[in-house]
Amino acid sequence: MRGEPCTRGVIQPSCPTTGHPATPNSTQPTHTYVTRASCPALVREVRLVGGGICRWGWADLGVVKIPRGAAVVVEAGRVLVVKRYLRQGASAECVMCEYGDVPGPRCEGHRYAVLPGGHVEAGESAAGAALRELEEETTLTGTLDRLLWTGTHNGRPAYYFLVSDVNGVPELSGDEAVDHCATNHFELRWADAADLEEFGIYPTELQQHLTRLLQAGDHAG
């Protein structure tokens, strides 16, 4: 993940949870996705769970933002986070200003922390993105345990997966290591419940989820 990529105007090509390829008339028990058509006015139909058919044109779909997959790595009562400092030249250029409702015109800088993760690439599941981003950002590898929670991250769907059987020692790598500088700072940290509040875990609703997970034990839900 290079900072916060643009996520506007993209139709998701597969189910971000199951990875099932999306085609017209394809349905999973709780997910129905469609691919972008060459003609934006083309009407599609999708068979709904439990029967029935829904028909619409692309104009009715609105914007589908690229989902984010994130990895939850827990060790000895702490969770691995990426501690961040981000300052852009203007608030209009800063996604954190946008979703923090900062009026601007200057971006004064943001201190916060996120879980390792990033946007789901074409044909990839959110679970696959979580494992890929974990390795790219931290060099760690592991095994997908289960989906812990869903939510939103800067207006896009977010999926949080517990990762087990983790191998390696966390080391900043990938785009984060390349982009690391005084105004776009990345630092890998192990955080306990108190640190989550101090670091400003983002999105903020993660603090409650992660605190409960840490209190219950590494593999509790």
C-alpha positions as CSV (number, residue, x, y, z in Angstrom):
1,M,0.0,0.0,0.0
2,R,1.5,3.4,-1.0
3,G,-0.1,5.8,1.4
4,E,-3.9,6.0,0.6
5,P,-4.6,5.1,-3.0
6,C,-7.4,6.6,-4.9
7,T,-10.5,4.3,-4.6
8,R,-13.1,6.2,-6.6
9,G,-15.0,4.9,-9.6
10,V,-14.0,1.2,-9.5
11,I,-16.4,-1.7,-9.8
12,Q,-15.1,-4.7,-7.7
13,P,-14.4,-7.7,-10.0
14,S,-14.7,-10.3,-7.3
15,C,-16.3,-10.9,-4.0
16,P,-13.8,-9.3,-1.5
17,T,-14.6,-11.9,1.2
18,T,-14.7,-15.2,-0.7
19,G,-12.8,-14.3,-3.8
20,H,-15.5,-15.7,-6.0
21,P,-15.2,-14.2,-9.6
22,A,-18.1,-11.9,-10.3
23,T,-20.1,-12.3,-13.5
24,P,-23.6,-11.3,-14.5
25,N,-26.1,-13.6,-12.8
26,S,-23.5,-14.9,-10.3
27,T,-24.5,-15.1,-6.7
28,Q,-22.9,-16.2,-3.5
29,P,-25.0,-16.8,-0.3
30,T,-24.5,-13.2,0.9
31,H,-22.6,-11.5,-2.0
32,T,-23.5,-10.5,-5.5
33,Y,-21.0,-8.5,-7.6
34,V,-20.9,-7.5,-11.2
35,T,-18.1,-6.6,-13.5
36,R,-17.8,-3.3,-15.4
37,A,-19.4,-3.4,-18.8
38,S,-18.0,-1.7,-21.9
39,C,-21.3,0.1,-22.3
40,P,-22.1,2.0,-19.1
41,A,-25.9,2.0,-19.9
42,L,-26.1,-1.8,-20.4
43,V,-28.7,-3.3,-18.2
44,R,-27.7,-6.4,-16.1
45,E,-29.8,-8.8,-14.2
46,V,-28.7,-10.8,-11.1
47,R,-30.6,-13.7,-9.6
48,L,-31.2,-12.9,-6.0
49,V,-30.7,-15.3,-3.1
50,G,-34.0,-17.0,-2.4
51,G,-35.3,-16.3,-5.9
52,G,-36.3,-13.3,-7.9
53,I,-34.3,-11.2,-10.3
54,C,-33.0,-7.7,-9.9
55,R,-32.4,-5.6,-13.0
56,W,-30.6,-2.3,-13.2
57,G,-28.3,-0.2,-15.4
58,W,-24.7,0.8,-14.4
59,A,-25.9,4.3,-13.7
60,D,-28.0,3.0,-10.8
61,L,-25.0,1.3,-9.1
62,G,-23.2,4.4,-8.0
63,V,-19.5,4.2,-7.1
64,V,-18.1,1.0,-5.6
65,K,-14.9,1.7,-3.7
66,I,-12.0,-0.7,-3.7
67,P,-12.2,-2.8,-0.5
68,R,-9.3,-2.9,2.0
69,G,-7.9,-6.1,3.5
70,A,-6.0,-5.8,6.8
71,A,-4.0,-8.3,8.9
72,V,-4.3,-8.7,12.7
73,V,-1.1,-10.2,14.1
74,V,-1.2,-10.8,17.9
75,E,1.8,-11.8,20.0
76,A,2.1,-11.8,23.8
77,G,-0.9,-9.6,24.4
78,R,0.1,-7.0,21.8
79,V,-0.9,-6.3,18.2
80,L,1.3,-5.2,15.3
81,V,0.5,-1.8,14.0
82,V,2.0,0.7,11.6
83,K,2.5,4.0,13.5
84,R,2.0,6.9,11.0
85,Y,2.6,10.6,10.6
86,L,1.3,12.1,7.4
87,R,1.3,15.7,6.3
88,Q,0.4,16.9,2.8
89,G,0.9,20.3,1.3
90,A,-2.8,21.1,1.3
91,S,-5.9,19.6,2.9
92,A,-7.4,19.0,-0.5
93,E,-4.6,16.6,-1.2
94,C,-4.9,14.7,2.0
95,V,-7.4,11.8,2.5
96,M,-7.0,12.1,6.3
97,C,-8.1,15.7,6.1
98,E,-11.0,14.7,3.9
99,Y,-12.4,12.0,6.1
100,G,-11.5,14.0,9.3
101,D,-13.5,16.9,8.0
102,V,-10.6,19.3,8.3
103,P,-11.5,22.6,6.6
104,G,-8.0,23.5,5.5
105,P,-6.7,25.0,3.4
106,R,-3.4,23.6,4.9
107,C,-2.9,20.1,6.1
108,E,-1.5,20.4,9.6
109,G,-0.4,16.7,9.8
110,H,-1.9,13.6,11.2
111,R,-0.6,11.1,13.8
112,Y,-2.3,7.8,13.9
113,A,-1.8,4.1,13.5
114,V,-3.2,1.4,11.2
115,L,-3.1,-2.3,10.9
116,P,-1.0,-3.7,8.1
117,G,-3.1,-3.8,5.0
118,G,-4.1,-2.2,1.7
119,H,-6.5,-2.2,-1.2
120,V,-7.7,-5.4,-2.8
121,E,-6.2,-5.8,-6.3
122,A,-8.2,-7.0,-9.3
123,G,-9.1,-10.7,-9.0
124,E,-7.9,-10.8,-5.4
125,S,-9.9,-11.5,-2.2
126,A,-9.7,-9.3,0.8
127,A,-8.1,-12.2,2.7
128,G,-5.4,-12.5,0.0
129,A,-4.8,-8.8,0.1
130,A,-4.3,-8.9,3.9
131,L,-1.7,-11.6,3.7
132,R,0.1,-10.0,0.7
133,E,0.1,-6.6,2.3
134,L,1.4,-8.0,5.6
135,E,4.4,-9.5,3.8
136,E,5.0,-6.5,1.6
137,E,4.9,-4.0,4.5
138,T,6.5,-6.0,7.3
139,T,8.2,-9.1,5.6
140,L,6.1,-11.3,7.9
141,T,4.3,-14.4,6.5
142,G,1.5,-16.3,8.1
143,T,-1.7,-18.3,7.7
144,L,-5.2,-16.9,7.5
145,D,-7.1,-17.8,10.6
146,R,-10.5,-16.2,10.1
147,L,-12.3,-13.0,9.4
148,L,-12.6,-11.0,12.6
149,W,-14.6,-7.9,11.7
150,T,-15.8,-5.8,8.8
151,G,-16.1,-2.0,8.7
152,T,-15.1,1.0,6.7
153,H,-11.7,2.7,6.2
154,N,-11.9,6.2,4.6
155,G,-15.2,5.4,3.1
156,R,-14.4,2.0,1.6
157,P,-15.3,-1.5,2.8
158,A,-12.6,-3.0,5.2
159,Y,-12.1,-6.6,6.2
160,Y,-9.9,-7.5,9.2
161,F,-8.4,-11.0,9.3
162,L,-6.6,-12.8,12.2
163,V,-3.3,-14.2,11.0
164,S,-1.7,-17.1,12.8
165,D,1.5,-19.2,12.4
166,V,3.4,-16.0,11.7
167,N,7.0,-16.3,10.6
168,G,9.8,-13.7,10.7
169,V,10.7,-10.5,12.5
170,P,8.7,-7.4,11.6
171,E,10.8,-5.1,9.3
172,L,9.5,-2.1,7.4
173,S,9.6,-2.9,3.7
174,G,8.0,-2.3,0.3
175,D,6.4,1.0,-0.6
176,E,6.3,2.1,3.0
177,A,10.1,1.8,3.3
178,V,10.6,3.6,0.0
179,D,8.2,6.4,0.9
180,H,9.3,6.8,4.5
181,C,10.3,10.4,5.2
182,A,9.7,13.3,7.6
183,T,6.2,14.1,6.2
184,N,5.2,10.5,5.4
185,H,6.4,8.5,8.4
186,F,6.0,4.7,8.9
187,E,7.1,2.8,12.0
188,L,6.2,-0.8,13.0
189,R,5.2,-1.1,16.6
190,W,3.8,-3.8,18.9
191,A,0.9,-2.2,20.7
192,D,-1.0,-3.2,23.9
193,A,-4.5,-1.8,24.7
194,A,-3.1,1.4,26.2
195,D,-0.8,2.0,23.2
196,L,-3.8,1.8,20.8
197,E,-5.3,4.9,22.4
198,E,-2.0,6.7,22.6
199,F,-1.1,5.9,19.0
200,G,-4.6,6.9,17.8
201,I,-5.5,3.6,16.1
202,Y,-7.5,4.3,12.9
203,P,-10.3,3.8,12.2
204,T,-11.2,4.6,15.8
205,E,-13.7,1.7,16.2
206,L,-10.8,-0.7,16.0
207,Q,-9.7,0.3,19.5
208,Q,-12.7,-1.5,21.1
209,H,-12.4,-4.5,18.8
210,L,-8.6,-4.9,19.3
211,T,-8.8,-4.3,23.1
212,R,-11.4,-7.1,23.4
213,L,-9.3,-9.4,21.3
214,L,-6.2,-8.7,23.4
215,Q,-8.0,-9.2,26.6
216,A,-9.6,-12.4,25.5
217,G,-6.4,-14.0,24.2
218,D,-4.6,-14.3,20.8
219,H,-7.1,-16.5,19.1
220,A,-10.4,-15.3,20.7
221,G,-13.1,-13.8,18.6
